[in-house]
Amino acid sequence: QSYNELNNHKKHTWGSLLEWVYPIYSAPWSTFRDLAGLDAYFFLRYIRMCFKITAVSTIWATIILCPVYATGGGGQTGFYHFSMANILQDDKGRVWVPTFFCYAFTLYCWFVVRKEMIHYVELRMEFLGGDEEG
């Protein structure tokens, strides 16, 4: 093919580059399991679980931790303005916020992983048991 033929193809826009997103997210999980197999299915579920954990921690850290750190009064600049380095040593109350956040985040992670493990065990037992008819 010539260079002109290659350049005459439709120019991609962001809409056409991301048009795969909606069909993927709207497809039922059983479709992925049937088409890609059990290993790929659980790999996709693992990626989704990691995305959930990351998204929730990012949102809550932005809503809770960043304001606590930013108003800490330590006089830090740049990235350190939004970190624990900006909290004054005498301000013991502000240290409890990240402590509670850590405990809440750990419980959330435990809940999400436990939910996925229950699903994994149920589906794995169904797979190993096979279809017992008759």
C-alpha positions in Angstrom: 0.0 0.0 0.0 1.1 3.5 -0.7 1.5 6.2 1.8 -1.5 8.1 0.5 -3.8 5.0 0.8 -2.8 4.7 4.5 -3.4 8.3 5.2 -6.8 8.3 3.5 -8.3 6.1 6.3 -10.8 7.7 8.7 -9.1 9.9 11.2 -9.7 8.6 14.7 -11.3 10.8 17.3 -11.5 10.3 21.0 -15.1 9.0 20.5 -14.1 6.4 18.1 -11.0 5.4 20.1 -13.2 4.8 23.2 -16.2 3.3 21.6 -15.3 -0.1 22.9 -15.8 1.0 26.6 -19.6 0.9 26.7 -20.0 -2.6 25.1 -17.4 -4.0 27.4 -19.0 -2.6 30.6 -22.5 -3.4 29.5 -21.8 -7.1 28.7 -22.7 -9.6 31.4 -19.9 -11.4 33.2 -21.2 -14.7 32.0 -20.3 -13.7 28.5 -16.7 -13.1 29.4 -16.6 -16.4 31.3 -18.0 -18.3 28.3 -15.9 -16.7 25.7 -12.5 -16.2 27.4 -12.5 -19.0 29.9 -12.3 -19.1 33.7 -8.7 -17.9 34.1 -9.3 -14.8 31.9 -12.7 -14.2 33.7 -11.0 -14.2 37.1 -8.2 -12.0 35.9 -10.7 -9.4 34.7 -12.5 -9.7 38.0 -9.2 -9.1 39.8 -8.5 -6.0 37.7 -12.0 -4.7 38.5 -11.4 -5.4 42.2 -8.1 -3.5 42.2 -9.8 -0.6 40.4 -12.6 -0.5 43.0 -10.1 -0.4 45.9 -8.0 2.3 44.2 -11.0 4.4 43.2 -12.5 4.3 46.7 -9.2 5.1 48.4 -8.5 8.0 46.0 -11.9 9.6 46.4 -11.9 9.3 50.2 -8.3 10.4 50.5 -9.1 13.5 48.4 -12.2 14.3 50.4 -10.9 13.5 53.9 -7.1 13.4 54.1 -6.1 16.2 51.7 -8.1 18.9 53.6 -6.8 17.7 56.9 -3.2 17.8 55.7 -3.7 21.1 53.8 -5.0 22.9 56.9 -2.4 21.4 59.2 -0.5 24.7 59.6 3.0 23.3 59.2 3.9 25.8 56.4 5.0 23.1 53.9 4.9 23.9 50.2 4.5 21.8 47.1 3.4 18.2 47.5 4.3 18.3 51.2 1.4 20.8 51.7 -1.0 17.8 51.2 1.0 15.3 53.3 1.4 14.4 56.9 4.6 16.6 56.9 2.3 19.7 57.1 0.8 18.7 60.4 2.3 20.3 63.5 3.7 18.0 66.1 1.5 19.6 68.8 -1.7 18.9 66.9 -2.4 15.3 68.1 -6.1 15.5 66.9 -5.1 15.6 63.2 -3.1 12.4 63.5 -6.2 10.4 64.5 -7.9 11.2 61.1 -5.4 9.2 59.0 -5.4 6.5 61.7 -9.1 6.0 61.4 -8.9 6.3 57.6 -6.3 3.5 57.6 -8.5 1.2 59.7 -11.6 2.0 57.6 -9.7 1.4 54.4 -8.3 -1.9 55.6 -11.8 -3.0 56.5 -13.0 -2.0 53.1 -10.2 -3.9 51.4 -11.0 -7.0 53.5 -14.7 -6.7 52.5 -13.9 -6.4 48.8 -11.4 -9.3 48.8 -13.7 -11.5 50.9 -16.6 -10.9 48.5 -14.4 -11.8 45.5 -13.1 -14.9 47.2 -16.6 -16.1 48.0 -17.5 -15.7 44.3 -14.3 -17.4 43.3 -14.9 -20.4 45.6 -18.5 -20.8 44.5 -17.7 -20.6 40.8 -14.7 -22.9 41.1 -16.7 -25.5 42.9 -19.4 -25.3 40.2 -16.7 -25.7 37.6 -15.0 -28.6 39.3 -18.3 -30.3 40.0 -19.4 -30.0 36.4 -23.0 -30.4 35.3 -24.4 -33.3 37.2 -27.6 -34.2 35.4 -29.7 -37.3 36.1 
